[in-house]
Amino acid sequence: MTQTIDFNVALEDEGATAMVVKDPFDMEAIHVTFEGYLAEIMGLQATAEALLVQNDSQATEAVTLLGKLKKVANRIEKERKYIVEVPNAFVKKVNNFTKSISSPLQAAEKALKGKIATFQYQLELERRKREEQVRKAQAGLQERLNAEAAKSNTAPVQIIDIPIKEEKPIIRTEQGSASIRKAWKGEITDASQVPFQFCSPDQRKIDEAVKGGLREIPGVRIYEHITTVIR
């Protein structure tokens, strides 16, 4: 005997947990509910596949058949909504509740990430400062060697650049780690100054213009699209 939560009772009283024998997630029961539709659906499908639409009478029959298909689909959808309504409402309540109690954790996470990011960014700035100092020292040494070579009228000695290993500040613990990830990004500050090569046509504006009567737009094929609407 399987004991499960009665969602109806649970939703009526947030503190109640009623134990009942009925299983709201019993797929066999769901199958039984929809089995009655199968024969009707298969029959409608066979009729639709066999029907030719080559004259007014057949077109009328096709429209009538479409109406029947839509009615059966609506009945199935109504059944589906009825079955999932209570469980969905319960899930929504659980999600909203857990979200409300976990929001302080998200705020704390955001604050800690900001502090760690500030610390690691400072380490990155210090690394770049050391890197620039090494570069300047190498450049100064090369200038002195070039000057001495010019005085003695000899070929200058080219010093070998000292490779600087890029070290990413990483913080590791048993619970996880934190590291920085660098990426160049572009932020639009003045859209009117952005070169055309970085702009994309706005499909929504094109559709609105064509719907409003515009029939010629350079680079756009304007055509009449015909669809059948069944009500």
Secondary structure, DSSP 8 states (H G I E B T S, - for coil): ---EE-HHHHHH-TT---EES--TT-HHHHHHHHHHHHHHHHHHHHHHHH----SHHHHHHHHHHHHHHHHHHHHHHHHHHHHHHHHHHHHHHHHHHHHHHHHHHHHHHHHHHHHHHHHHHHHHHHHHHHHHHHHHHHHHHHHHHHHHHHHTT-----------------EE-SS-EE----------S-GGGS-GGG----HHHHHHHHHTT---BTTB-----------
